[in-house]
Amino acid sequence: MLAPALFVPWAHKRMTRPPSKPLFYETSKCVALYLKSTIRIQLYLRCPAFQTIHRAQNFRVADLKIRPEDFEIDGIVFQFGILRHYLFGNVPESTKLKNAAGGDRHDIDRYGLPIQPAQDQFGQPFPTDAQYIELLEQQAFRMERNGPIAPPRRELTEDDVKSHRLEIERIRLKVRSYEFRIRNQNPPFQHFVELSMSSGEEKKCEYVTYEKTLHEIRDYVLHKIFRIDTKVLIGNLQIGRDDFNRHLALFLQNPPHMFLPPRGLVLPVFHTQARKSEVGSRGHAGS
Protein backbone atom coordinates (compact mmCIF):
# COMPACT_ATOMS: atom_id res chain seq x y z
CA MET A 1 0.00 0.00 0.00
CA LEU A 2 1.44 3.38 -0.95
CA ALA A 3 1.94 6.00 1.74
CA PRO A 4 0.85 9.61 1.21
CA ALA A 5 2.92 11.34 -1.44
CA LEU A 6 5.75 13.73 -0.67
CA PHE A 7 6.85 16.72 -2.70
CA VAL A 8 10.53 17.59 -2.50
CA PRO A 9 10.68 21.21 -1.16
CA TRP A 10 13.90 22.23 -2.92
CA ALA A 11 12.59 21.17 -6.34
CA HIS A 12 10.79 24.51 -6.69
CA LYS A 13 14.12 26.32 -6.83
CA ARG A 14 15.27 24.35 -9.86
CA MET A 15 12.09 24.33 -11.92
CA THR A 16 9.86 27.04 -13.28
CA ARG A 17 6.83 25.24 -11.89
CA PRO A 18 6.17 22.48 -9.32
CA PRO A 19 6.49 18.86 -10.47
CA SER A 20 3.24 17.29 -11.58
CA LYS A 21 3.99 13.88 -10.03
CA PRO A 22 4.63 13.24 -6.33
CA LEU A 23 7.27 10.96 -4.85
CA PHE A 24 5.88 7.73 -3.47
CA TYR A 25 6.95 5.72 -0.45
CA GLU A 26 9.95 3.73 -1.74
CA THR A 27 11.29 6.67 -3.77
CA SER A 28 10.84 8.97 -0.78
CA LYS A 29 12.85 6.57 1.39
CA CYS A 30 15.77 6.78 -1.04
CA VAL A 31 15.55 10.57 -1.10
CA ALA A 32 15.39 10.72 2.71
CA LEU A 33 18.59 8.69 3.07
CA TYR A 34 20.63 11.29 1.16
CA LEU A 35 18.86 14.43 2.30
CA LYS A 36 20.82 16.87 4.43
CA SER A 37 19.96 16.23 8.06
CA THR A 38 18.86 19.86 8.43
CA ILE A 39 16.34 19.57 5.58
CA ARG A 40 15.19 16.18 6.80
CA ILE A 41 14.52 17.53 10.30
CA GLN A 42 12.47 20.42 8.90
CA LEU A 43 10.42 18.01 6.77
CA TYR A 44 9.88 15.68 9.71
CA LEU A 45 8.72 18.47 12.03
CA ARG A 46 6.45 20.20 9.50
CA CYS A 47 5.24 17.52 7.07
CA PRO A 48 3.09 14.74 8.62
CA ALA A 49 3.39 12.65 5.44
CA PHE A 50 7.18 12.53 5.89
CA GLN A 51 7.17 11.30 9.49
CA THR A 52 6.67 7.64 8.58
CA ILE A 53 9.47 7.87 6.00
CA HIS A 54 11.84 9.50 8.51
CA ARG A 55 11.28 6.72 11.04
CA ALA A 56 11.74 3.99 8.44
CA GLN A 57 15.10 5.14 7.03
CA ASN A 58 18.60 5.46 8.52
CA PHE A 59 19.29 8.97 9.79
CA ARG A 60 22.78 10.36 9.09
CA VAL A 61 24.12 13.17 11.29
CA ALA A 62 27.63 14.51 10.74
CA ASP A 63 27.92 16.52 13.99
CA LEU A 64 25.77 16.29 17.11
CA LYS A 65 26.58 18.63 20.02
CA ILE A 66 24.63 18.36 23.24
CA ARG A 67 25.35 21.26 25.60
CA PRO A 68 23.73 22.10 28.95
CA GLU A 69 21.74 25.02 27.52
CA ASP A 70 21.04 23.78 23.96
CA PHE A 71 21.91 21.18 21.34
CA GLU A 72 23.13 21.43 17.76
CA ILE A 73 22.58 19.13 14.78
CA ASP A 74 24.79 19.84 11.76
CA GLY A 75 24.80 23.58 12.31
CA ILE A 76 21.17 23.98 13.42
CA VAL A 77 21.12 25.20 17.03
CA PHE A 78 18.06 24.28 19.09
CA GLN A 79 17.61 26.61 22.07
CA PHE A 80 14.95 26.79 24.76
CA GLY A 81 14.00 29.87 26.75
CA ILE A 82 11.14 30.99 28.98
CA LEU A 83 9.40 34.20 27.88
CA ARG A 84 7.18 36.44 30.00
CA HIS A 85 3.85 37.59 28.53
CA TYR A 86 1.93 40.33 30.34
CA LEU A 87 -1.83 39.84 30.35
CA PHE A 88 -2.64 43.55 30.38
CA GLY A 89 -0.97 46.95 30.61
CA ASN A 90 2.38 48.04 29.27
CA VAL A 91 5.26 45.60 29.05
CA PRO A 92 8.37 46.83 30.92
CA GLU A 93 11.26 47.66 28.63
CA SER A 94 13.63 45.32 30.47
CA THR A 95 11.17 42.45 29.92
CA LYS A 96 10.97 43.22 26.20
CA LEU A 97 14.75 43.09 25.92
CA LYS A 98 14.98 39.88 27.92
CA ASN A 99 12.32 38.19 25.78
CA ALA A 100 14.11 39.31 22.62
CA ALA A 101 17.32 37.74 23.95
CA GLY A 102 15.62 34.37 24.49
CA GLY A 103 14.25 34.76 28.01
CA ASP A 104 15.28 32.67 31.01
CA ARG A 105 17.52 29.68 30.28
CA HIS A 106 16.72 28.03 33.60
CA ASP A 107 13.48 26.87 35.21
CA ILE A 108 11.41 29.38 37.15
CA ASP A 109 8.16 29.37 39.11
CA ARG A 110 4.97 31.14 38.07
CA TYR A 111 6.29 34.39 39.54
CA GLY A 112 9.40 34.28 37.38
CA LEU A 113 11.66 33.48 40.35
CA PRO A 114 14.37 30.78 40.35
CA ILE A 115 13.39 27.38 41.69
CA GLN A 116 15.82 26.51 44.48
CA PRO A 117 15.94 23.99 47.34
CA ALA A 118 15.40 24.93 50.97
CA GLN A 119 19.14 24.74 51.71
CA ASP A 120 22.34 25.49 49.83
CA GLN A 121 25.18 23.01 49.19
CA PHE A 122 26.59 23.69 52.67
CA GLY A 123 23.31 22.94 54.42
CA GLN A 124 22.53 26.59 55.15
CA PRO A 125 18.99 27.86 54.52
CA PHE A 126 18.45 30.35 51.73
CA PRO A 127 17.12 33.81 52.64
CA THR A 128 13.36 34.12 52.95
CA ASP A 129 11.31 36.06 50.41
CA ALA A 130 11.08 38.98 52.85
CA GLN A 131 14.87 38.98 53.26
CA TYR A 132 15.34 38.92 49.48
CA ILE A 133 13.01 41.92 49.16
CA GLU A 134 15.03 43.86 51.73
CA LEU A 135 18.32 43.06 49.97
CA LEU A 136 16.95 44.02 46.55
CA GLU A 137 15.45 47.29 47.80
CA GLN A 138 18.78 48.22 49.38
CA GLN A 139 20.53 47.45 46.10
CA ALA A 140 18.06 49.58 44.10
CA PHE A 141 18.37 52.43 46.61
CA ARG A 142 22.18 52.45 46.34
CA MET A 143 22.03 52.42 42.54
CA GLU A 144 19.57 55.34 42.49
CA ARG A 145 21.67 57.28 44.99
CA ASN A 146 25.01 56.72 43.27
CA GLY A 147 23.72 57.04 39.71
CA PRO A 148 25.32 55.42 36.65
CA ILE A 149 29.08 54.94 36.83
CA ALA A 150 31.32 54.87 33.77
CA PRO A 151 33.65 51.90 33.30
CA PRO A 152 37.37 52.55 33.84
CA ARG A 153 39.22 54.63 31.24
CA ARG A 154 36.23 55.95 29.34
CA GLU A 155 33.49 58.53 29.69
CA LEU A 156 29.89 57.86 30.62
CA THR A 157 27.68 57.18 27.59
CA GLU A 158 23.94 57.13 26.94
CA ASP A 159 24.10 53.34 26.82
CA ASP A 160 25.58 53.31 30.33
CA VAL A 161 22.74 55.50 31.59
CA LYS A 162 20.14 53.29 29.91
CA SER A 163 21.69 50.06 31.24
CA HIS A 164 21.69 51.54 34.74
CA ARG A 165 18.01 52.49 34.46
CA LEU A 166 17.03 49.06 33.10
CA GLU A 167 18.91 47.27 35.88
CA ILE A 168 16.96 49.24 38.49
CA GLU A 169 13.74 48.33 36.67
CA ARG A 170 14.69 44.63 36.72
CA ILE A 171 15.33 44.80 40.45
CA ARG A 172 11.97 46.50 41.09
CA LEU A 173 10.16 43.86 39.02
CA LYS A 174 11.87 41.12 41.01
CA VAL A 175 10.74 42.77 44.25
CA ARG A 176 7.15 42.77 42.95
CA SER A 177 7.42 39.07 42.10
CA TYR A 178 8.52 38.26 45.65
CA GLU A 179 5.64 40.35 47.00
CA PHE A 180 3.14 38.47 44.81
CA ARG A 181 4.54 35.17 46.07
CA ILE A 182 4.38 36.20 49.73
CA ARG A 183 0.71 37.19 49.32
CA ASN A 184 -0.03 34.15 47.13
CA GLN A 185 -1.47 36.46 44.46
CA ASN A 186 -1.68 35.73 40.75
CA PRO A 187 1.02 37.65 38.86
CA PRO A 188 -0.05 39.87 35.92
CA PHE A 189 1.86 37.70 33.46
CA GLN A 190 2.22 34.15 32.13
CA HIS A 191 5.20 32.23 30.84
CA PHE A 192 5.75 30.45 27.53
CA VAL A 193 8.62 28.34 26.25
CA GLU A 194 10.28 29.47 23.04
CA LEU A 195 11.94 26.78 20.94
CA SER A 196 14.25 28.52 18.49
CA MET A 197 15.98 26.79 15.58
CA SER A 198 18.75 28.95 14.16
CA SER A 199 21.28 28.45 11.40
CA GLY A 200 23.46 31.43 10.53
CA GLU A 201 21.20 34.48 10.29
CA GLU A 202 18.02 32.43 9.78
CA LYS A 203 15.93 31.77 12.86
CA LYS A 204 12.56 30.08 13.35
CA CYS A 205 10.64 30.00 16.61
CA GLU A 206 7.78 27.96 18.05
CA TYR A 207 5.98 28.51 21.35
CA VAL A 208 4.32 26.24 23.91
CA THR A 209 2.85 26.81 27.35
CA TYR A 210 5.43 26.46 30.13
CA GLU A 211 4.14 23.32 31.86
CA LYS A 212 7.23 21.07 31.93
CA THR A 213 10.85 21.74 32.85
CA LEU A 214 13.28 22.87 30.17
CA HIS A 215 15.18 19.61 30.59
CA GLU A 216 12.02 17.59 29.95
CA ILE A 217 11.19 19.69 26.88
CA ARG A 218 14.72 19.29 25.50
CA ASP A 219 14.59 15.51 26.00
CA TYR A 220 11.19 15.37 24.31
CA VAL A 221 12.47 17.21 21.22
CA LEU A 222 15.60 15.04 21.05
CA HIS A 223 13.51 11.89 21.38
CA LYS A 224 11.10 13.09 18.71
CA ILE A 225 13.90 13.74 16.21
CA PHE A 226 15.89 10.56 16.89
CA ARG A 227 12.97 8.16 17.44
CA ILE A 228 13.34 6.01 14.34
CA ASP A 229 12.96 2.30 13.62
CA THR A 230 16.34 1.86 11.92
CA LYS A 231 19.76 3.36 12.76
CA VAL A 232 21.03 6.79 13.74
CA LEU A 233 24.49 7.24 12.18
CA ILE A 234 26.45 9.99 13.97
CA GLY A 235 29.85 11.10 12.67
CA ASN A 236 30.99 13.24 15.64
CA LEU A 237 29.33 13.44 19.06
CA GLN A 238 30.16 16.17 21.58
CA ILE A 239 28.65 16.21 25.05
CA GLY A 240 29.33 19.34 27.09
CA ARG A 241 30.29 22.93 26.41
CA ASP A 242 32.46 24.09 23.52
CA ASP A 243 35.24 25.29 25.85
CA PHE A 244 38.62 23.63 25.35
CA ASN A 245 39.75 21.83 28.51
CA ARG A 246 43.56 21.57 28.52
CA HIS A 247 43.65 19.08 31.40
CA LEU A 248 41.08 16.83 29.74
CA ALA A 249 43.00 16.97 26.45
CA LEU A 250 46.20 15.93 28.26
CA PHE A 251 44.34 13.06 29.89
CA LEU A 252 42.94 11.83 26.58
CA GLN A 253 46.40 11.86 25.01
CA ASN A 254 47.55 9.18 27.48
CA PRO A 255 45.61 6.01 26.62
CA PRO A 256 47.13 3.89 29.45
CA HIS A 257 45.38 6.13 31.95
CA MET A 258 42.01 5.93 30.27
CA PHE A 259 39.33 3.78 31.81
CA LEU A 260 35.74 2.82 31.12
CA PRO A 261 33.30 3.07 34.03
CA PRO A 262 31.01 0.12 34.78
CA ARG A 263 28.22 -0.08 32.26
CA GLY A 264 25.57 0.50 34.87
CA LEU A 265 27.05 3.90 35.77
CA VAL A 266 26.83 5.39 32.28
CA LEU A 267 23.79 7.67 32.05
CA PRO A 268 22.24 8.02 28.58
CA VAL A 269 21.85 11.52 27.19
CA PHE A 270 18.72 10.53 25.35
CA HIS A 271 17.06 7.17 24.90
CA THR A 272 17.48 5.10 21.74
CA GLN A 273 16.68 1.50 21.09
CA ALA A 274 19.43 -1.09 21.46
CA ARG A 275 21.87 -1.29 18.50
CA LYS A 276 20.13 1.65 16.82
CA SER A 277 22.89 4.26 17.19
CA GLU A 278 26.38 4.35 15.71
CA VAL A 279 28.94 7.04 16.51
CA GLY A 280 32.07 7.73 14.50
CA SER A 281 33.92 9.77 17.12
CA ARG A 282 33.13 11.18 20.53
CA GLY A 283 34.22 14.28 22.34
CA HIS A 284 33.63 15.75 25.76
CA ALA A 285 34.18 19.41 26.43
CA GLY A 286 35.01 20.76 29.84
CA SER A 287 32.27 22.34 31.88
N, C-alpha and C positions, 0 to 999 in steps of 0.2 A: 504494500500500500504506500503510495507516495505521500510524503509529508507536505505541509504548506510550502509554496514556492518562496524563493528568496531572491530579491534583486540585489546585485552587487552595487554598493553606494558609490564607489569611485568610477563606475562605468560612465556616469553622466559627464565626467570631465573629459572623456576621450571621444565622445560621440556627440553629434549635433542634436540627437534626440534619444530618449530612453530606449533600451532594447525591447523588442516586442515579445520575446519569449523569456520566461523566468528560468532560474536554475532550480532543478529538482534535487531530491534528497541526496543521492549518491554523488552528483556533481558538486553540490554544496559542501559535502564532506571533504572532497578533494580541495576545493577552494579554501575552506576553513583551515586545513592543515598548513597552508603556505601563506595565509594572511599574516600581516604584522600583528603582534599581540595587542598593540594599542587599538587597531581597527577592530580586531575580534572582540575585545572587551566592550567597545562602544556598541557593536552590533548585539552582543549578548544582553547588555543592560537595557537596550532600547527597542529591540526587535524580538517580540515573543516567538516568531516563527524560527528564529535562529537559535533559540535556547536548547532545543533538542539536539541540533547539530553540534553545538559547542560541547555538550556533555558527551557526545558519542565519538569525538575525535581527539587525538592527542593534542595537548596544548603546549606550545613551545614558548618559553620565556628566556630571553638572553640574560637579563639582569633583574633580580628581585632584591630590594632593600627594605628591610623591616626595621624601622626606627621607633623609639618610644612614642614620638608625637605624630608619626605618619608612616606611610609605606609608599614605595615607588616601584612601578612595573615598567621596565623599558622606557624610562623617561617621563612617564605619567606619574605625577605626585598626587596621592590621595591624602587629603588633610581633613581633620574633623575639628570643628570649633562650636562653641555654644554662644548664640547671639541673643541679645535682649530686645524684646519687642514691647514697647509701651502701649497700653490699651487705650489711653486717651491723653490729651495734653501734648505739650511740646517735648520732643526728645532731647535730652541734654547733649551738648556738643561732644563731650568726652565719650558718651555712649555711642554716638554716630561713628566717631573715629575708631573706637574699639571694635565695633561690628565690622567696619570696613577692613580692619586688619585681621579678621578671622575670629574675633571673640575670644572667649576663655578656652584654653587648651587643656584644662583640668576640670574634673567634676565639681559641681557646685550644688547648693540646695536651692529651693524655690525663691529664696531671697537674694540669690547671686553671691552667697558667701561660701568660702571653701569648706569642704566636708573634712573634718579632722576628728581624730579619736579624743577621748576624754583626757589622755595623758600623752606627754611627749616621749621620745625615745629613752629619756632618763627617768621616767616614772613620775615626772612632775606634772601637775594639772595645768592645762592651758588657762589663760585669763578668761573670765566670764564675759558675757556680752556687754555688761555694764562697764567692766574694766576696759574692754576694747574701745567703747565709745569715748571714755575719758581720755585714753591715749590718743585717739584720732583727733578729738577736739583740740587737745593741746598742740598736736602737730599742725593742724590747720591754723590755729591762733598764731603760732610762731612764724609760719610762712607768710601770713597776712601782715604781721608786724614787721618782719625783716624785708619783705618785698622780694622781687626777683633778683638773683645774684648772677653776674656774668661769670662764665668759666674763666680759668686762669689764662692770662696773656691775650685776651681779646675783649672788645667792648660789648656791652649789653645790646642785644638785637630785639626786634619785634617778635621773632620766634621764641626767644627766651622768655619774654613777657607773657606770650600766649601759653607756652608750656607750663609756666608757673600758675597761671590762672586755671588751666585745665586740671592740673594736679590737685589744686584746692577743691575744685568741683568734684573730682573723683573721691576725695576724702569725705566730703559732705554727703555724697550719695551712699558711700559705705556706712556712714553713721546712720542714715535713714534706714538702710537695710537692717542693721542691728536693732534699731528701735522697732521696726515692724516685727522682727522675730521675737523680741521680748514681749510685745503685746499680743503676739499670735494673730496679727492682722494680715489680710491678703495684700501682697505688694501690687503696685499699679502696673505691673509688667509680667510677661511670660517669657519662657525661654524656648528656643528652637535650636536644633543641631543643623549646622551647615556642613554638607559633604562637598568639598571642592575637588575637582579633577583638573589639574593644570599641567600644561606642557608648553614650555617657552612662554610666549606672551598670551597664549590662548588659555582661557579658564572657563569651566562650566561648573555650576553649583546646583545642588538639590537640597531640599529642606524637609526635615521631619520633626515632629514634636519630641521634646527632650523627655523621654520616659525611661531610657536605659542608660547605663554608664557609657562613657566614650570607649572604654575598652571592649565592652560587649558589642557596641555598634561596629567598631573596627573588625572584631572577629567575625561578625555576621557578614560584612562586606567581603572579607577575605574568603570566608567559606563559600559565599555565593559565587565568587569568581572561579575558585579552584575546585568546586564540587563537580567533578566530571567522572564518567564511568571508565575512562581509559587511563592514560598516563599524563602527568605533568612533567615536562622536560625543562629543567632549569639549568642555564649555563653557569651563572654566578649568583651565589646567595650570600647576602650580607645581613647580619643581625646585630643591631646596635647603631650608635651614632656614626657619622662620617669622620669624626676626629681620628687622627693618626695617633696610635698609642705606641710610643717607642719601646716601652718595656714589654708589651705584648708581642711586638715584632721581633724583639731579641729572643723571647721565649720560643716563638714559632720557628726560628732559625736553628734551633737545637733539638732535632728530633728525639735524641735519647731521653730528653726530659719530658717529652710529651706523654700524656696518659689519656685514657678514655674512661670516664666515670661509669659506674655500673648502669646498665641499661635502664633500670627502674628509676634512676635519678634524673634522667634526661626529660625535661618538660617540653612538649611540642609547642611550637609557635602557633600553628593552626592545624586542625585535624584533617588528615587525608586518609584514604583507605590504604590498607597494607599493600606494598609493592606498587603503589600508584604514583610515586614521585621519584624522579631521578635528578641528581644535582651534579653539575660538572665540577664546580669548585665552590668552596665555602670561605667566608671571611667573617671576622668578628671585630667590630670597632670598639675602642675603649669608651666607657661611659663617663 
